[in-house]
Amino acid sequence: MSTKNNSSNPIFTPIQYGAATAKNRVVLAPLTRVRADKDLRPTDLHVEYYSQRADAGLLITEATVISPQSIASHHIPACFNEQQALAWKRVTDAVHAKGAIISLQAWHQGRAAHRSYTNHPLAKEANAEVGESSSEIALSEYYQEPDCDTLERSPHQKPKIMTIDDIERFKQQQLDAANLALNVAGFDLYELHGAHGYLFDQFLNSNSNTRTDQYGGSFENRFRLLGEVLDLLTAKYPNRIAVRISPYNKGTTGYHDMNDEDPEALYKYVYERLSEYNLAYVLNTEPRWDFQYQGNPENDTSASWPLTSSKYCEIFKNNNKTTKLIGCGGFTPQSALGVMDMPEDKRPYDAIGFGRWFIANSDLVFRLRHNLPLNRYYRPTFYVTPPFDEAIKFTTGYTDYPTFSQLAKSEFGDGIEVEQIAQDDEKIAHLVKKHQDDLYALIPTDIIGNSKSSSSRQTN
């Protein structure tokens, strides 16, 4: 029998995110999965997917568009009309039934949206122009997206510069979406996606914001859009608004061509300003990602890279002792448990978000607690690629990864006690050997990169 058990780690203790209490500090990170219906409404698959992962304390939805102008793909979910919000209500009800809380991540891609999505039926119906930004600076040709009509990949065109009227409309759309999310859809929290080179980030960074009005130039002006939206939302929904931020770090992969003349000074200012608000949480991206290993978790060394965005946590915590900080990006079970096991006054993050590993392990909390092996993720199924006509029925790599309980019962019978199997090293080793060549094979949690297991299907 094994004596390994992580139950005493602080990651399993409750935490307060503003007005909402989570049962533990494990977070489902926001993960784009492209499976909404043609009207951008969540489906039965979303209900199953999120409820499968509701052992986490906090679930953050996939990026969700909040206006016709922010539509960036077929089958990305939205929350800008009542039908969409009511469809999300089925998801939040299922998550709440399992004792978790859930936050909507509100998304506007700005220039990262292909302008052809102006032809999307919901955008045309609203006479909305997709592809607006802080300035008329297009993404580099490295970034290509499927055309809305032809689905053929092509470079981005110059974005539409947002006028002051456009900005006022956007601010109202954020409030409208928050009203729908919090009052109709039943979300506990509402998160502004201020990261990864999307609209807010385009206003923050000098290489994408060349405006000369009150929204450009100084740090204060470039923060103004995010600040005005936060002022608007937190006034109506105190302690229920959150933000995601992705500081640019030299030597790491940028986000949609993001860069600044002085990124460290910029994000120091951003975190100082964010600390002025009574937010539920700030989700901090750790850019530990290496594209050359994106399809091969066994060889991916990025998980061992040091934390880089965490340096801003101290700046924030010096001014704000209430708002929680969530770290997300490249965490393995061991690195997450290690961070959370630090003395509280030295710990950069109050909770840890998991993405890739939560996709492949819907029972991640159980596996974390018992120090169990993980399913290997299979990246080609992360996103449904065009044509999208079967997107809302596409369960492969979405809701069909086996839980540890399912694996154990398939091998040892339905009558077994899963908790006992989870503490038996010999039986765990038997399961790993039995499934090592499966599509979703198990790999050890302690040393990502040294597994001898192999997949019968190769990734590119």
C-alpha positions as CSV (number, residue, x, y, z in Angstrom):
1,M,0.0,0.0,0.0
2,S,1.1,3.6,-0.6
3,T,1.3,6.3,2.1
4,K,1.4,9.1,-0.4
5,N,-1.5,11.5,0.1
6,N,-1.6,15.3,-0.4
7,S,-4.8,16.0,1.5
8,S,-3.0,18.3,4.0
9,N,-1.8,20.6,1.3
10,P,-3.4,24.1,1.5
11,I,-4.6,23.7,-2.1
12,F,-7.5,21.7,-0.6
13,T,-8.6,24.4,1.8
14,P,-11.6,26.8,1.2
15,I,-10.9,30.3,-0.2
16,Q,-13.0,33.4,-0.5
17,Y,-13.1,35.1,-3.9
18,G,-14.9,38.3,-3.2
19,A,-18.5,37.5,-2.6
20,A,-18.1,33.8,-3.4
21,T,-16.6,31.0,-1.4
22,A,-14.8,28.1,-3.1
23,K,-14.4,24.7,-1.5
24,N,-10.7,24.4,-2.5
25,R,-8.0,26.3,-4.3
26,V,-7.9,24.2,-7.5
27,V,-9.1,26.3,-10.4
28,L,-10.3,25.2,-13.9
29,A,-8.5,27.6,-16.2
30,P,-10.4,29.2,-19.0
31,L,-10.0,27.0,-22.1
32,T,-11.3,27.7,-25.6
33,R,-13.0,24.5,-26.8
34,V,-15.2,25.7,-29.8
35,R,-18.4,23.7,-29.3
36,A,-21.3,26.1,-29.0
37,D,-24.2,25.9,-31.4
38,K,-24.6,28.2,-34.5
39,D,-26.2,30.9,-32.4
40,L,-23.3,30.8,-30.0
41,R,-25.2,29.1,-27.2
42,P,-23.8,26.5,-24.9
43,T,-25.1,23.0,-25.4
44,D,-25.6,19.7,-23.5
45,L,-21.9,19.1,-24.0
46,H,-21.0,22.2,-22.1
47,V,-23.2,21.1,-19.2
48,E,-21.4,17.7,-19.1
49,Y,-17.9,19.1,-19.6
50,Y,-18.1,21.7,-16.8
51,S,-20.0,19.5,-14.3
52,Q,-17.4,16.8,-14.9
53,R,-14.8,19.2,-13.5
54,A,-16.8,20.7,-10.7
55,D,-14.7,19.0,-8.0
56,A,-12.5,22.2,-8.5
57,G,-13.4,25.0,-6.2
58,L,-13.6,27.6,-9.0
59,L,-14.4,27.0,-12.6
60,I,-13.6,29.8,-15.2
61,T,-15.4,29.4,-18.5
62,E,-13.8,29.4,-21.9
63,A,-13.5,32.9,-23.3
64,T,-17.0,34.1,-24.1
65,V,-17.8,36.9,-26.5
66,I,-19.8,39.7,-25.0
67,S,-21.0,41.5,-28.2
68,P,-21.6,41.1,-31.9
69,Q,-18.4,43.1,-32.5
70,S,-16.4,40.6,-30.5
71,I,-17.4,37.5,-32.5
72,A,-14.2,35.8,-33.6
73,S,-15.1,32.3,-34.6
74,H,-17.9,29.9,-35.3
75,H,-19.1,28.0,-32.3
76,I,-17.4,30.1,-29.6
77,P,-20.0,30.7,-26.9
78,A,-21.4,34.1,-26.2
79,C,-23.4,35.9,-23.6
80,F,-24.9,39.0,-25.2
81,N,-28.5,38.0,-25.5
82,E,-31.0,36.3,-23.2
83,Q,-31.1,33.0,-25.1
84,Q,-27.4,32.6,-24.7
85,A,-27.6,33.5,-21.0
86,L,-30.3,31.0,-20.4
87,A,-28.3,28.3,-22.1
88,W,-25.4,29.1,-19.7
89,K,-27.9,28.9,-16.8
90,R,-28.0,25.1,-17.4
91,V,-24.2,25.0,-17.0
92,T,-24.1,27.1,-13.8
93,D,-26.9,25.0,-12.3
94,A,-25.0,21.8,-12.9
95,V,-21.8,23.2,-11.5
96,H,-23.6,24.6,-8.4
97,A,-25.3,21.2,-7.8
98,K,-21.8,19.8,-7.3
99,G,-20.7,22.5,-4.9
100,A,-18.4,24.6,-7.1
101,I,-18.6,28.2,-8.1
102,I,-18.2,29.5,-11.7
103,S,-16.9,32.7,-13.3
104,L,-17.7,33.9,-16.9
105,Q,-14.6,35.0,-18.8
106,A,-15.8,38.0,-20.9
107,W,-13.9,38.2,-24.2
108,H,-13.3,40.8,-26.9
109,Q,-10.5,39.8,-29.3
110,G,-10.1,43.2,-30.8
111,R,-7.6,43.0,-33.7
112,A,-7.0,39.3,-33.0
113,A,-10.5,38.6,-34.5
114,H,-10.4,38.1,-38.3
115,R,-12.4,41.0,-39.8
116,S,-14.3,38.6,-42.1
117,Y,-16.4,37.7,-39.0
118,T,-18.3,40.9,-39.8
119,N,-20.1,38.5,-42.1
120,H,-21.2,36.2,-39.2
121,P,-25.0,36.1,-39.1
122,L,-25.2,37.5,-35.6
123,A,-22.8,40.3,-36.5
124,K,-24.7,41.1,-39.7
125,E,-28.0,41.1,-37.8
126,A,-26.6,43.8,-35.4
127,N,-24.8,45.7,-38.2
128,A,-21.6,45.2,-36.2
129,E,-18.1,45.5,-37.5
130,V,-15.7,42.9,-36.2
131,G,-12.0,43.6,-35.8
132,E,-11.7,46.9,-33.8
133,S,-8.7,47.9,-31.8
134,S,-6.9,50.8,-30.1
135,S,-5.0,51.6,-33.3
136,E,-4.8,50.7,-36.9
137,I,-2.0,48.2,-36.5
138,A,-2.6,44.7,-37.7
139,L,-1.2,41.5,-36.3
140,S,1.9,40.1,-38.1
141,E,1.4,37.6,-40.9
142,Y,2.5,34.9,-38.5
143,Y,-1.0,35.0,-37.1
144,Q,-3.6,33.6,-39.6
145,E,-7.1,32.7,-38.9
146,P,-9.9,30.9,-40.9
147,D,-12.1,33.2,-43.0
148,C,-15.7,33.3,-41.7
149,D,-17.1,32.3,-45.1
150,T,-14.4,30.2,-46.8
151,L,-12.7,28.8,-43.7
152,E,-9.4,29.3,-45.4
153,R,-6.6,30.7,-43.3
154,S,-5.4,34.2,-44.2
155,P,-3.6,37.1,-42.5
156,H,-5.4,39.7,-40.5
157,Q,-6.3,43.0,-42.0
158,K,-5.8,46.3,-40.4
159,P,-8.2,46.7,-37.5
160,K,-10.8,49.5,-37.2
161,I,-9.7,52.2,-34.8
162,M,-12.2,52.5,-32.0
163,T,-13.7,56.0,-31.8
164,I,-14.8,57.5,-28.5
165,D,-18.4,56.5,-29.4
166,D,-17.1,52.9,-30.0
167,I,-15.5,52.9,-26.6
168,E,-18.7,54.1,-24.9
169,R,-20.6,51.4,-26.7
170,F,-18.1,48.8,-25.6
171,K,-18.3,49.9,-22.0
172,Q,-22.1,49.6,-22.1
173,Q,-21.8,46.1,-23.7
174,Q,-19.6,45.0,-20.9
175,L,-22.2,46.1,-18.4
176,D,-25.0,44.5,-20.4
177,A,-23.1,41.2,-20.5
178,A,-22.3,41.3,-16.8
179,N,-26.0,41.9,-16.1
180,L,-26.9,38.8,-18.2
181,A,-24.1,36.7,-16.7
182,L,-24.8,37.5,-13.1
183,N,-28.5,38.0,-13.1
184,V,-29.8,35.6,-15.8
185,A,-27.1,33.0,-16.4
186,G,-26.4,32.5,-12.7
187,F,-22.6,33.0,-12.7
188,D,-21.0,33.8,-9.4
189,L,-18.3,36.0,-10.8
190,Y,-17.5,37.9,-14.0
191,E,-13.9,38.0,-15.3
192,L,-12.6,40.6,-17.8
193,H,-10.1,39.0,-20.2
194,G,-7.4,41.6,-20.1
195,A,-4.7,39.3,-21.3
196,H,-3.1,37.5,-24.2
197,G,-3.1,40.3,-26.8
198,Y,-6.9,40.9,-26.9
199,L,-8.6,44.2,-26.7
200,F,-7.7,45.5,-23.2
201,D,-4.1,44.3,-23.8
202,Q,-4.0,46.2,-27.1
203,F,-4.8,49.4,-25.3
204,L,-2.2,48.7,-22.6
205,N,0.8,48.1,-24.8
206,S,2.7,50.8,-26.7
207,N,3.4,48.7,-29.8
208,S,-0.4,48.3,-30.4
209,N,-1.6,51.6,-29.0
210,T,-0.4,54.7,-30.9
211,R,-3.4,56.9,-29.9
212,T,-2.9,60.6,-29.1
213,D,-6.2,61.1,-27.2
214,Q,-7.0,60.3,-23.6
215,Y,-6.7,56.5,-24.3
216,G,-3.1,56.6,-25.6
217,G,0.4,57.8,-24.6
218,S,1.0,57.6,-20.8
219,F,0.5,54.5,-18.7
220,E,-2.5,56.2,-17.1
221,N,-4.1,56.8,-20.5
222,R,-3.5,53.3,-21.8
223,F,-5.0,51.8,-18.6
224,R,-8.0,54.1,-18.9
225,L,-10.3,51.7,-20.8
226,L,-9.7,48.9,-18.4
227,G,-10.1,51.2,-15.5
228,E,-13.3,52.8,-16.7
229,V,-14.9,49.3,-17.3
230,L,-13.8,48.3,-13.8
231,D,-15.3,51.4,-12.3
232,L,-18.6,50.7,-14.1
233,L,-18.8,47.1,-13.2
234,T,-17.5,47.1,-9.6
235,A,-19.9,50.0,-8.7
236,K,-22.8,47.7,-9.5
237,Y,-21.3,44.4,-8.6
238,P,-18.7,44.9,-5.8
239,N,-16.6,41.9,-5.1
240,R,-17.9,40.0,-8.1
241,I,-15.7,41.3,-10.8
242,A,-12.3,39.7,-11.7
243,V,-9.5,40.3,-14.3
244,R,-7.0,38.2,-16.2
245,I,-3.6,39.8,-16.9
246,S,-0.6,38.5,-18.9
247,P,2.5,40.6,-18.2
248,Y,4.9,40.5,-21.1
249,N,8.2,38.9,-20.1
250,K,11.3,39.3,-22.1
251,G,12.7,36.0,-23.4
252,T,9.3,34.3,-23.4
253,T,6.6,33.9,-26.0
254,G,4.6,37.1,-26.5
255,Y,0.8,37.2,-26.9
256,H,-0.4,38.2,-30.3
257,D,2.5,40.5,-31.0
258,M,2.2,42.3,-27.6
259,N,5.2,44.3,-26.6
260,D,5.9,47.6,-24.9
261,E,8.7,50.1,-24.7
262,D,9.0,49.4,-21.0
263,P,7.0,46.3,-20.2
264,E,8.1,46.0,-16.6
265,A,7.2,49.6,-15.7
266,L,3.9,49.2,-17.5
267,Y,2.8,46.1,-15.7
268,K,4.1,47.5,-12.4
269,Y,1.7,50.4,-13.0
270,V,-1.1,48.0,-14.1
271,Y,-0.9,45.9,-10.9
272,E,-0.7,49.0,-8.7
273,R,-3.9,50.3,-10.3
274,L,-5.6,46.9,-10.1
275,S,-4.9,46.8,-6.4
276,E,-7.1,49.8,-5.9
277,Y,-10.2,47.7,-6.7
278,N,-12.1,45.3,-4.6
279,L,-11.9,42.5,-7.1
280,A,-12.8,38.9,-6.5
281,Y,-9.5,37.7,-8.0
282,V,-6.7,38.5,-10.5
283,L,-5.8,35.6,-12.8
284,N,-2.1,35.9,-13.6
285,T,-0.6,34.2,-16.6
286,E,2.7,32.5,-16.2
287,P,4.1,32.2,-19.8
288,R,5.6,28.8,-19.4
289,W,4.9,27.5,-22.9
290,D,7.1,26.0,-25.6
291,F,5.5,25.7,-29.0
292,Q,7.9,23.0,-30.2
293,Y,6.6,20.6,-27.6
294,Q,2.9,21.6,-27.7
295,G,1.9,18.1,-28.8
296,N,4.2,16.1,-26.7
297,P,3.8,16.5,-22.9
298,E,6.5,14.0,-22.2
299,N,9.2,16.2,-23.7
300,D,7.8,19.6,-22.7
301,T,10.3,21.2,-20.3
302,S,8.4,24.5,-20.0
303,A,6.7,23.3,-16.8
304,S,10.1,23.5,-15.1
305,W,10.7,27.1,-16.1
306,P,10.7,29.5,-13.1
307,L,7.7,31.7,-12.4
308,T,8.1,35.1,-14.0
309,S,4.8,36.9,-13.7
310,S,4.7,36.2,-10.0
311,K,7.1,39.2,-9.4
312,Y,4.0,41.5,-9.7
313,C,2.2,39.7,-6.9
314,E,4.1,41.4,-4.2
315,I,3.4,44.8,-5.7
316,F,-0.3,44.0,-5.7
317,K,-0.3,42.5,-2.2
318,N,1.5,45.4,-0.7
319,N,-1.7,47.5,-1.5
320,N,-4.4,44.9,-1.4
321,K,-4.7,42.1,1.2
322,T,-8.2,41.0,0.2
323,T,-8.3,40.2,-3.6
324,K,-7.0,36.7,-4.3
325,L,-4.3,36.0,-6.9
326,I,-4.5,32.9,-9.1
327,G,-1.4,31.6,-10.9
328,C,-2.0,29.8,-14.2
329,G,0.4,28.5,-16.8
330,G,2.5,25.3,-17.0
331,F,1.7,24.1,-13.5
332,T,2.1,20.3,-12.9
333,P,0.6,18.7,-9.8
334,Q,4.0,18.8,-8.0
335,S,4.8,22.4,-8.9
336,A,1.3,23.5,-7.9
337,L,1.4,21.7,-4.6
338,G,4.9,23.1,-4.0
339,V,3.8,26.7,-4.4
340,M,0.8,26.2,-2.2
341,D,2.9,24.5,0.5
342,M,5.1,27.6,0.9
343,P,4.6,29.8,4.0
344,E,1.5,31.9,3.4
345,D,3.5,35.2,3.6
346,K,5.9,33.9,1.0
347,R,3.4,32.3,-1.3
348,P,2.9,34.4,-4.5
349,Y,-0.5,32.8,-5.4
350,D,-3.6,32.0,-3.3
351,A,-4.8,29.4,-5.8
352,I,-3.6,27.6,-8.9
353,G,-5.3,27.2,-12.3
354,F,-4.8,24.1,-14.5
355,G,-5.5,24.0,-18.2
356,R,-4.0,21.2,-20.3
357,W,-4.1,18.7,-17.4
358,F,-7.7,19.6,-16.5
359,I,-8.7,18.9,-20.1
360,A,-7.4,15.4,-19.9
361,N,-8.3,14.7,-16.3
362,S,-11.8,15.7,-15.3
363,D,-11.1,14.2,-11.8
364,L,-7.9,16.2,-11.4
365,V,-8.7,17.2,-7.8
366,F,-9.0,13.5,-6.8
367,R,-5.7,12.7,-8.6
368,L,-4.0,15.6,-6.9
369,R,-5.2,14.6,-3.5
370,H,-4.0,11.0,-3.9
371,N,-0.8,11.7,-5.9
372,L,-2.2,9.6,-8.8
373,P,-0.9,9.4,-12.4
374,L,-2.5,11.6,-15.1
375,N,-4.0,10.9,-18.4
376,R,-1.8,12.3,-21.2
377,Y,-3.6,15.1,-23.1
378,Y,-3.9,14.8,-26.9
379,R,-3.6,18.3,-28.2
380,P,-5.1,17.8,-31.7
381,T,-8.5,17.4,-30.1
382,F,-8.2,20.6,-28.0
383,Y,-9.8,22.7,-30.8
384,V,-12.4,21.5,-33.4
385,T,-11.0,22.6,-36.7
386,P,-13.1,23.6,-39.7
387,P,-15.6,22.5,-40.9
388,F,-17.5,23.1,-37.8
389,D,-20.8,21.4,-38.7
390,E,-20.2,18.7,-36.2
391,A,-18.6,20.8,-33.5
392,I,-21.5,20.6,-31.0
393,K,-21.5,16.8,-31.2
394,F,-17.7,16.3,-31.1
395,T,-17.0,14.6,-27.7
396,T,-13.6,13.2,-28.6
397,G,-11.0,14.8,-26.3
398,Y,-13.7,16.8,-24.6
399,T,-15.8,14.7,-22.3
400,D,-14.4,11.2,-23.0
401,Y,-11.1,11.1,-21.1
402,P,-11.4,8.3,-18.5
403,T,-11.4,9.1,-14.8
404,F,-9.2,7.1,-12.4
405,S,-12.4,5.6,-11.0
406,Q,-13.5,4.4,-14.5
407,L,-10.0,2.9,-15.2
408,A,-9.9,1.2,-11.9
409,K,-13.4,-0.3,-12.2
410,S,-12.8,-1.5,-15.7
411,E,-9.8,-3.4,-14.5
412,F,-10.8,-4.6,-11.0
413,G,-14.6,-4.6,-11.1
414,D,-17.4,-2.2,-10.2
415,G,-17.4,-3.4,-6.6
416,I,-14.0,-2.2,-5.7
417,E,-13.3,0.7,-3.4
418,V,-11.7,3.4,-5.5
419,E,-10.1,5.1,-2.5
420,Q,-8.3,1.8,-1.6
421,I,-7.1,1.4,-5.2
422,A,-5.8,5.0,-5.1
423,Q,-3.5,4.0,-2.2
424,D,-2.2,0.7,-3.6
425,D,1.1,1.2,-5.5
426,E,1.0,-2.2,-7.1
427,K,-2.5,-1.8,-8.5
428,I,-1.7,1.7,-9.7
429,A,1.5,0.4,-11.5
430,H,-0.7,-2.3,-13.1
431,L,-3.1,0.3,-14.4
432,V,-0.2,2.4,-15.8
433,K,1.3,-0.6,-17.6
434,K,-2.1,-1.7,-18.9
435,H,-2.9,1.7,-20.4
436,Q,0.5,2.9,-21.4
437,D,-0.2,2.6,-25.2
438,D,-3.7,4.0,-25.1
439,L,-4.5,7.3,-26.8
440,Y,-4.9,8.9,-23.4
441,A,-2.1,7.0,-21.6
442,L,-1.2,7.7,-18.0
443,I,2.0,9.5,-17.2
444,P,3.6,10.0,-13.8
445,T,2.8,13.3,-12.1
446,D,6.1,13.8,-10.4
447,I,8.5,14.1,-13.4
448,I,6.8,15.5,-16.5
449,G,9.2,14.8,-19.3
450,N,10.7,11.4,-18.2
451,S,7.8,9.1,-18.8
452,K,8.5,5.9,-20.7
453,S,4.9,5.6,-21.8
454,S,4.1,6.2,-25.5
455,S,1.1,7.0,-27.5
456,S,-0.1,4.9,-30.4
457,R,-1.0,8.0,-32.2
458,Q,1.6,10.7,-33.0
459,T,1.1,14.4,-32.8
460,N,2.5,17.0,-35.1
